[in-house]
Amino acid sequence: MNNKLQFSNQESILIIDDNPDNLNLLNGILSNAGYKVHLAPSGKIALAFIESKLPQLILLDIMMPNMDGYAVCERIKSCPRTQNIPIIFISALQDITDKIKSFSLGGVDYITKPFHDQEVLIRIENQLQIQRLSQKLIDQNILEERNRIAREIHDTLAQAFTGIILLLTAAERAIPSAPEQAISHLKTSNELARYGLAAARRSVEGLRPQLLENSDLHSALQQIAAQMSSPTETQVIFEVIGTPYPLSVQVENNLLRIGQEALTNAFKYAKANLIKIQLVYESTHFLLRVQDNGQGFDSESITVKNGFGFLGMKERSERIKGQLTINSSPVNGTEITILIPLP
């Protein structure tokens, strides 16, 4: 055996073959390479073993008495719990029809006897590497989906609560001198609470934000700004430059959430009396800008950079290949822009 072909793996491999010599030969090759090896001299014993412990890969002989390799493969592939285990057929049969049948039943590779150590190890390692990469991709997708749900909940519930707090505070102040205005604020906060709850449910389900289902991006942002500004004295200037055109669903969803987060921060923390929202529709790019004249902050602060809102905007921008810029400093206000290059 070539000493360079030593793999530091802990994956378990099940070898199914009725020939003791083949079992011993393969066991030696794989054990010396660092794999955990399990041996099954028949299909029946192999299926019983798989019920209690799942191997990462199976080497399966075709010509076996009572239950041949094809039947064993069909049983494994018919069970949802075991159907994704890669199976490499091992056989002295070299006819093309046997190979075609093996692949049609779900085999991932075919090794003919007599065995060559290097070929066996490389074919096994190739399949295990594919399996590792597939699992890594699955894990990344799970993590990404969890982050998406976390961002969506933050962008719906947290921001809805911010608006409700502003409205209730305004209502409390208005009760002594302007009870009718206080009632109006309470009604608006009730509507916002209902909207926030519905939006959170829709976000978790992965559906398109309701505001974008009922209107376009600039109308949706304008409606959010109007809801947030109603209980305050902050002036909001909304400007659309160019002729609006639709963007992809994914781009508009993420732009809406970025704009919503920027507005929430402006109303909640900036203490601004003027907020300007600008949407620029050009032939080569789209730009969203949210600017306020509030107290600003240190944009290089670690606390800011690690804040969930900031990270959410950054992740959303990266998701749609946008260029996010946050310019802010104490006293001088804040400007958040995201540029989307167009094909």
Disulfide bonds with the S-S distance in Angstrom:
none
